[in-house]
Amino acid sequence: MAKKLYKSGEDYLETILMLHLKQNYVRAVDVAHELGVSKPSVSRAMGILRDGGFIRIAEDGNILLTDAGSAVAERIYERHRVLTQWLTDIGVPEDVAAADACKLEHDISAESFECLKSHLRKAHPNVQTD
């Protein structure tokens, strides 16, 4: 059973997912580069995520999400995409919207997020919000 995660753990899982979508193979150095943190920080985080049941590390060093890790990563990544879209829709510059979405994605309630998605679907029927 997976343990509770903090914001930083969610960020690591989201980053692993995003890197897998881009390059299909993720190493600790890739995560460090993407997040702008040290490799020792990533190593420590990977140990915590592995022990928590969120990732596994293959013999070749590839970092893989477990089902529990994938569920968290996909939830956070969806929130990031939807919140970024909403903020850019109301006039926030894209780089600022993306940075602010990173802050909001962890704290918005499920209820508020679902209402926001519903609103975006009505305003932009052709935009994917799932």
Secondary structure, DSSP 4 states (H G I P E B T S, - for coil): -PPP--HHHHHHHHHHHHHHHHHS---HHHHHHHHT--HHHHHHHHHHHHHTTSEEE-TTS-EEE-HHHHHHHHHHHHHHHHHHHHHHHTT--HHHHHHHHHHHTTTS-HHHHHHHHHHHHHH-TTS---
